[in-house]
């Protein structure tokens, strides 16, 4: 039903807003952890920034202000 949201491309789309699905949030957190660990081994800052920017640009299409804020905080804390 439309009141439960329509699942499409990792988002749940409602009439007035869009949220990120829970499994997509877990995938993003794991991807960030893996990317940071890989950066620590290779020191390839440019590749790390490309991954973080692509994740942030994908999830900014939904109502994810707090999630993006937490990702940036985690990113700066770990580096």
N, CA and C atoms as a LAMMPS dump frame, in Angstrom:
ITEM: TIMESTEP
0
ITEM: NUMBER OF ATOMS
237
ITEM: BOX BOUNDS ff ff ff
-5.0000000000000000e+02 5.0000000000000000e+02
-5.0000000000000000e+02 5.0000000000000000e+02
-5.0000000000000000e+02 5.0000000000000000e+02
ITEM: ATOMS id mol type element x y z
1 1 1 N 0.834 -1.191 0
2 1 2 C 0 0 0
3 1 3 C 0.873 1.247 0
4 2 1 N 0.324 2.311 -0.467
5 2 2 C 1.081 3.558 -0.572
6 2 3 C 1.39 4.158 0.794
7 3 1 N 0.55 3.865 1.804
8 3 2 C 0.826 4.428 3.132
9 3 3 C 2.06 3.798 3.767
10 4 1 N 2.434 2.588 3.328
11 4 2 C 3.643 1.93 3.819
12 4 3 C 4.874 2.351 3.04
13 5 1 N 4.694 3.068 1.976
14 5 2 C 5.802 3.517 1.147
15 5 3 C 6.08 2.545 0.023
16 6 1 N 6.582 3.05 -1.051
17 6 2 C 6.92 2.241 -2.21
18 6 3 C 8.436 2.088 -2.247
19 7 1 N 8.904 0.847 -2.28
20 7 2 C 10.341 0.57 -2.282
21 7 3 C 10.89 0.762 -3.687
22 8 1 N 11.942 1.606 -3.797
23 8 2 C 12.561 1.842 -5.096
24 8 3 C 13.974 2.354 -4.904
25 9 1 N 14.954 1.664 -5.463
26 9 2 C 16.375 2.041 -5.462
27 9 3 C 16.927 2.318 -4.067
28 10 1 N 16.56 1.497 -3.097
29 10 2 C 17.094 1.639 -1.748
30 10 3 C 16.384 2.675 -0.905
31 11 1 N 15.292 3.228 -1.402
32 11 2 C 14.519 4.216 -0.663
33 11 3 C 13.1 3.713 -0.457
34 12 1 N 12.444 4.229 0.562
35 12 2 C 11.01 4.035 0.72
36 12 3 C 10.373 5.378 0.405
37 13 1 N 9.619 5.413 -0.659
38 13 2 C 9.032 6.648 -1.15
39 13 3 C 7.591 6.781 -0.655
40 14 1 N 7.351 7.865 0.044
41 14 2 C 6.011 8.21 0.49
42 14 3 C 5.536 9.393 -0.34
43 15 1 N 4.32 9.822 -0.089
44 15 2 C 3.762 10.898 -0.892
45 15 3 C 4.539 12.201 -0.701
46 16 1 N 4.922 12.54 0.529
47 16 2 C 5.575 13.825 0.797
48 16 3 C 7.051 13.719 1.176
49 17 1 N 7.555 12.538 1.376
50 17 2 C 8.961 12.409 1.749
51 17 3 C 9.515 11.065 1.31
52 18 1 N 10.821 10.902 1.485
53 18 2 C 11.533 9.695 1.076
54 18 3 C 12.552 9.378 2.165
55 19 1 N 12.629 8.108 2.556
56 19 2 C 13.609 7.702 3.554
57 19 3 C 14.464 6.569 2.995
58 20 1 N 15.621 6.405 3.592
59 20 2 C 16.547 5.354 3.193
60 20 3 C 16.147 4.055 3.893
61 21 1 N 16.188 2.941 3.169
62 21 2 C 15.832 1.663 3.769
63 21 3 C 16.893 1.252 4.79
64 22 1 N 16.471 0.468 5.784
65 22 2 C 17.347 0.083 6.883
66 22 3 C 18.542 -0.744 6.408
67 23 1 N 18.323 -1.664 5.482
68 23 2 C 19.445 -2.476 5.013
69 23 3 C 20.44 -1.642 4.213
70 24 1 N 19.991 -0.597 3.567
71 24 2 C 20.887 0.309 2.835
72 24 3 C 21.754 1.104 3.818
73 25 1 N 21.17 1.502 4.962
74 25 2 C 21.957 2.211 5.988
75 25 3 C 23.065 1.314 6.523
76 26 1 N 22.757 0.035 6.759
77 26 2 C 23.776 -0.905 7.237
78 26 3 C 24.874 -1.088 6.193
79 27 1 N 24.476 -1.207 4.929
80 27 2 C 25.44 -1.342 3.842
81 27 3 C 26.367 -0.132 3.783
82 28 1 N 25.801 1.064 3.929
83 28 2 C 26.598 2.291 3.871
84 28 3 C 27.589 2.345 5.025
85 29 1 N 27.136 2.01 6.233
86 29 2 C 28.047 2.017 7.382
87 29 3 C 29.187 1.024 7.194
88 30 1 N 28.884 -0.161 6.675
89 30 2 C 29.942 -1.144 6.421
90 30 3 C 30.897 -0.663 5.335
91 31 1 N 30.372 -0.047 4.297
92 31 2 C 31.205 0.469 3.208
93 31 3 C 32.164 1.548 3.712
94 32 1 N 31.678 2.397 4.603
95 32 2 C 32.529 3.451 5.162
96 32 3 C 33.638 2.851 6.024
97 33 1 N 33.299 1.872 6.863
98 33 2 C 34.314 1.23 7.701
99 33 3 C 35.394 0.568 6.845
100 34 1 N 34.965 -0.143 5.814
101 34 2 C 35.923 -0.81 4.924
102 34 3 C 36.799 0.211 4.209
103 35 1 N 36.209 1.305 3.746
104 35 2 C 36.958 2.332 3.025
105 35 3 C 37.975 3.015 3.923
106 36 1 N 37.61 3.28 5.167
107 36 2 C 38.543 3.92 6.104
108 36 3 C 39.702 2.977 6.414
109 37 1 N 39.414 1.697 6.623
110 37 2 C 40.495 0.73 6.881
111 37 3 C 41.415 0.598 5.671
112 38 1 N 40.829 0.615 4.486
113 38 2 C 41.637 0.553 3.267
114 38 3 C 42.503 1.798 3.124
115 39 1 N 41.958 2.958 3.494
116 39 2 C 42.728 4.206 3.429
117 39 3 C 43.925 4.15 4.371
118 40 1 N 43.711 3.599 5.561
119 40 2 C 44.797 3.525 6.532
120 40 3 C 45.947 2.65 6.033
121 41 1 N 45.616 1.659 5.197
122 41 2 C 46.656 0.792 4.64
123 41 3 C 47.357 1.414 3.44
124 42 1 N 46.606 2.107 2.572
125 42 2 C 47.18 2.585 1.318
126 42 3 C 47.455 4.083 1.279
127 43 1 N 46.833 4.864 2.158
128 43 2 C 46.953 6.322 2.188
129 43 3 C 46.503 6.968 0.881
130 44 1 N 45.508 6.394 0.245
131 44 2 C 44.951 6.945 -0.991
132 44 3 C 43.745 7.82 -0.638
133 45 1 N 44.034 9.074 -0.28
134 45 2 C 43.005 9.998 0.189
135 45 3 C 41.997 10.331 -0.9
136 46 1 N 42.445 10.426 -2.125
137 46 2 C 41.557 10.781 -3.234
138 46 3 C 40.476 9.718 -3.446
139 47 1 N 40.865 8.456 -3.383
140 47 2 C 39.896 7.368 -3.549
141 47 3 C 38.894 7.364 -2.396
142 48 1 N 39.36 7.595 -1.181
143 48 2 C 38.478 7.645 -0.017
144 48 3 C 37.459 8.76 -0.155
145 49 1 N 37.889 9.922 -0.595
146 49 2 C 36.968 11.047 -0.748
147 49 3 C 35.951 10.786 -1.854
148 50 1 N 36.345 10.107 -2.912
149 50 2 C 35.394 9.76 -3.977
150 50 3 C 34.3 8.847 -3.448
151 51 1 N 34.67 7.881 -2.626
152 51 2 C 33.687 6.952 -2.066
153 51 3 C 32.735 7.682 -1.133
154 52 1 N 33.276 8.516 -0.246
155 52 2 C 32.44 9.252 0.716
156 52 3 C 31.516 10.219 -0.019
157 53 1 N 32.026 10.934 -1.001
158 53 2 C 31.195 11.881 -1.748
159 53 3 C 30.095 11.17 -2.526
160 54 1 N 30.402 9.996 -3.088
161 54 2 C 29.369 9.282 -3.834
162 54 3 C 28.273 8.78 -2.902
163 55 1 N 28.644 8.323 -1.722
164 55 2 C 27.642 7.881 -0.748
165 55 3 C 26.768 9.054 -0.319
166 56 1 N 27.4 10.173 0.01
167 56 2 C 26.633 11.337 0.461
168 56 3 C 25.733 11.89 -0.633
169 57 1 N 26.196 11.88 -1.866
170 57 2 C 25.362 12.397 -2.952
171 57 3 C 24.186 11.477 -3.237
172 58 1 N 24.357 10.177 -3.036
173 58 2 C 23.247 9.247 -3.248
174 58 3 C 22.176 9.414 -2.173
175 59 1 N 22.589 9.522 -0.917
176 59 2 C 21.593 9.561 0.152
177 59 3 C 21.004 10.942 0.373
178 60 1 N 21.552 11.972 -0.242
179 60 2 C 20.963 13.297 -0.059
180 60 3 C 19.639 13.441 -0.793
181 61 1 N 19.266 12.459 -1.617
182 61 2 C 17.977 12.483 -2.286
183 61 3 C 16.825 12.147 -1.349
184 62 1 N 17.144 11.705 -0.142
185 62 2 C 16.12 11.359 0.842
186 62 3 C 16.214 12.321 2.027
187 63 1 N 15.346 12.12 3.001
188 63 2 C 15.355 12.931 4.215
189 63 3 C 16.386 12.343 5.176
190 64 1 N 17.649 12.652 4.937
191 64 2 C 18.737 12.006 5.669
192 64 3 C 19.719 13.009 6.262
193 65 1 N 19.252 14.142 6.721
194 65 2 C 20.173 15.15 7.248
195 65 3 C 20.979 14.605 8.418
196 66 1 N 20.302 13.988 9.387
197 66 2 C 21.001 13.472 10.567
198 66 3 C 21.951 12.338 10.202
199 67 1 N 21.563 11.494 9.284
200 67 2 C 22.44 10.411 8.847
201 67 3 C 23.7 10.957 8.199
202 68 1 N 23.55 11.949 7.33
203 68 2 C 24.725 12.549 6.688
204 68 3 C 25.613 13.227 7.718
205 69 1 N 25.016 13.891 8.692
206 69 2 C 25.784 14.541 9.754
207 69 3 C 26.572 13.504 10.552
208 70 1 N 25.954 12.36 10.851
209 70 2 C 26.636 11.297 11.588
210 70 3 C 27.75 10.664 10.773
211 71 1 N 27.552 10.52 9.481
212 71 2 C 28.589 9.953 8.613
213 71 3 C 29.814 10.859 8.59
214 72 1 N 29.596 12.15 8.446
215 72 2 C 30.715 13.092 8.424
216 72 3 C 31.422 13.111 9.766
217 73 1 N 30.67 13.045 10.868
218 73 2 C 31.285 13.025 12.202
219 73 3 C 32.115 11.761 12.389
220 74 1 N 31.587 10.618 11.96
221 74 2 C 32.316 9.354 12.066
222 74 3 C 33.578 9.383 11.196
223 75 1 N 33.441 9.952 10.02
224 75 2 C 34.552 10.054 9.08
225 75 3 C 35.679 10.899 9.673
226 76 1 N 35.354 12.05 10.231
227 76 2 C 36.385 12.921 10.799
228 76 3 C 36.976 12.352 12.08
229 77 1 N 36.166 11.615 12.851
230 77 2 C 36.654 11.03 14.088
231 77 3 C 37.646 9.909 13.81
232 78 1 N 37.344 9.085 12.817
233 78 2 C 38.198 7.938 12.522
234 78 3 C 39.504 8.318 11.846
235 79 1 N 39.541 9.453 11.194
236 79 2 C 40.785 9.859 10.549
237 79 3 C 41.506 10.791 11.452
